[in-house]
Amino acid sequence: QPPQLQPPRASARGSSQRSASSSATLPGMIMLEMNCDMLCVRTMHVSYVDPDGNPRQKAKSGYHAKVLLLPTCRDIEVSFSAVGGTSVYQVDRSQAQSPWVKDAAGQYVPERFVYASNPPQHLQFFIRGTTLHSWVSDVDERQGSQSLLELVSRDFLCVVSMQVAYTDKVGRRQEWSGSGYKVKCHLQSDATEVEVSFSAVGGRKVQKVDRRDPQRPWIEDANGHRPLELFFYDRLPPCVQYDIRGPAFGPHVSRVFEQRADGDGDGGDLDADALALSSQGRIDLRTSFEVPPDEVPSIGGFVDRVEPHNEFLLPPEVVLFEPTEAEVFHLASGARQIFLNTPLTEHEHAGLGEMHRLLAKRGIGGNNGDFPKYMEQNALRMLQTAKFNVPKAVDMMKTLVKERVRRLPISEPDVVDDLRSGWIYWHGRDRQCRPCLVIRMERIGDMMRDKERTVRSVIATLEYALRYAMVPGRVENWVVIIDLANVFSVVSPMHIGSLSSTAAAIGTTLEKVYCGRMVWIKIINMPGGAVLSKVINSTIPADKKDKVNFPQDVPAALAEHFEHNQLEQRYGGTAPDLKPSETYPYRFFPNPRGDAARGRVHTESQPFVHRANSEVRETEDFSLHDSANLPLHEGTLWDDSSAHARARWLNSAASSSLTPAAAEALSNLRGQVVEPCRDVPAWLEMMNPAALQNQKTEWAETPIKRAECPVRREAQGPEPTAATNSACSDVPAEETFSDGTERAFLIQRSDAITSSSRAGLISVWQDRAETEKEVGRCPR
């Protein structure tokens, strides 16, 4: 098993638009890295089981090599060999002389590192020795966003202390120190102005020597004084190791190994699976934000994510949700709530056209006034928030850059402790599939007095939802519960000023940075007092005040919007109340729509979408987030204000997952039929064809007992349409084998069936099968 290292660590908080070229090339991936001395070339051998359950092997040779694996790989085993020599054998790294380890028979033991599950994000192996006698001298485990500073006493003549000073991402000067024969410091890779110095415990500070001379003579200035050894880095390399030798009153740095950010000659060799995920938009690149502000993406600012998603993050009823007209436009105010992958009004097109012209006049976006990338999907939201005052909407760009763009990307390791404080978290969805944001002020703690830290945790939380929990054109909004229970346990009258400032910052984030997203706020358990009411009121965006209320009967008020399994017990639900540390990763649950999901009926224009009978239709307890990609969650603003604006999205829009209304509107614009997406197979065929093909094979090869279908006529739904019968006429429904089992070929032969008919066949087939557990599939 890999050694259990517990090195001292340094932590840094803050934000920056740019990070150094760090040891992790793709966020969220597992990096296995080998660093060798120059005595011989080694090979790193990696075996593992990929996410599909297939055993895989990789090998990389050189003085420095990397292997990048998907985060869901398991049973990872790493070993090494010297090219032209032998295997790398195991040594006892806990002893100063690192003696060889032998088995009971006196044989050397090959070095193997095994990680059955949840390996560290970055594993770095340091190998020393000759062709016939190589060993792993050190193993470092760290997060992908961190760099390594390591002190190693090679002769063990004294205990050495390493002092590190650096500037974090918000410009604050920080210090760290650690002592021992081997000391490790893990800093965030975007730390700047890093200074490293050393001293012997009980002795003197480490002074400079001339490392170009094998005798390592002391360096002296003109006055005969020996300057101190000080290493300075504008930006941290991925890894720096310092070898220390000498007694307590004469220690010196005998060797420095500095790994370059470009991979030390490795050429940035990345795993093909990782590159494929990047190109498909299934992982977010930190480098996507190391660009000029105008090119920063509109979503995806929460990077270096290691924690797994919830198993019900994106169930089918969310990705296939079809909003009504009252859900596209707010029933009371008439404000638009669904902005993307949907047709816009003439008034909205006119406003967008004015924005383009004003941007072009100000020299932004070229002659056509193209929107910067960070506002491509948000332009109409900003315009509506500004009440179609075009200059005011354009001026909101400054706020977006200042409050969002300059803070991104936000790395999960930087904020994970704050996310696990439980003061702000996602929990379930309402019946319109909108995620619910819970804010519990009693848990805010010392963040109340740190506005920047608070805003960063809010942005990280909201960016997560935009990137992983939303489906443009279907689900684009969230709802908010602000719980003020026990708030006075953390907010004394002396801290009202700090709370007011923090609350105002949260309000700005919700009102101007993520405008047009919030549907309603319910403020519950609010203690009396006009002062606190004023503070809380500052968090409420101006155009949302009519959607804010203060319910007294909390369970009854929330039951109007949620299924019971979506809420914690403290709010009248059945989900367990969460401790602060349990709130991240965020919690989502199946069947957010309840009976509403079963209320979609079959019509001639919408054949066989869902069963209307709740006794027949079962909830779909699985998630499609593994097949979702960045374009799905990003969406497109159908800006038809000019021919140039229309050309930027018209062709690509047809490949999106569209509702029937959106597909009909796009068909009229393109002059050719665009099919809506209304069932899981069609969605998978669009997003992840490989996963669909695997599922087809599983369905087709499932043995089925012969049985009569006992479903009553009224439970079977309407008779199949002519189109359905025609599509099925040449498709064998079943085949009996010698063992008495049957296999259905309907799904496997779905290429002969239209998408709408296939949806109906699958629905009828599943509904009838679920009515009687022992019935596998209905022949019809």
Secondary structure, 3 states (H helix, E strand, C coil): CCCCCCCCCCCCCCCCCCCCCCCCCCCCCEEEEEEECCCCCEEEEEEEECCCCCEEEEEEEECEEEEEECCCCEEEEEEEEECCCCECECECCCCCCCCECECCCCCECECEEEECCCCCCEEEEEEEECCCCEEEEEEEEECCCEEEEEEEECCCCCCEEEEEEEECCCCCEEEEEEEECEEEEEEECCCEEEEEEEEECCCCECECECCCCCCCCECCCCCCCCCECEEEEEECCCEEEEEEECCCCCCEEEEEEEECCCCCCCCCCCCHHHHHHHHHCCCCCHHHHCCCHHHCCCCCCEECCCCCCCCCCCCHHHHCCCCCHHHHECCCCCCECCCCCCCCCHHHHHHHHHHHHHHHHCCCCHHHCCCCHHHCCCHHHHHHHCCCCHHHHHHHHHHHHHHCHHHCCEEHHHHHHHHCCCCEEEEEECCCCCEEEEEEHHHCHHHHHCHHHHHHHHHHHHHHHHHHHCECCCECCEEEEEECCCHHHCCCHHHHHHHHHHHHHHHHHHHHHCCCCEEEEEEECCCCCHHHHHHHHCCCCHHHHHHEECCCCHHHHHHCCCCHHHCEHHHCCCECCCCHHHCCCCECCCCCCHHHHHCCCCCCCCCCCCCCCCCCCCCCCCCCHHHCCHHHHHCCCCCCCCHHHHHCCHHHHCCCCCCHHHHHHHHHHHCCCCCCCCCHHHHHHHHCHHHHHHHHHHHHCCCECCCCCCCCHHHCCCCCCHHHHHHHCCCCCCCECCCCCECCCCCCCHHHCCHHHHHHHHHHHHHHHHHCCCCCCCCC
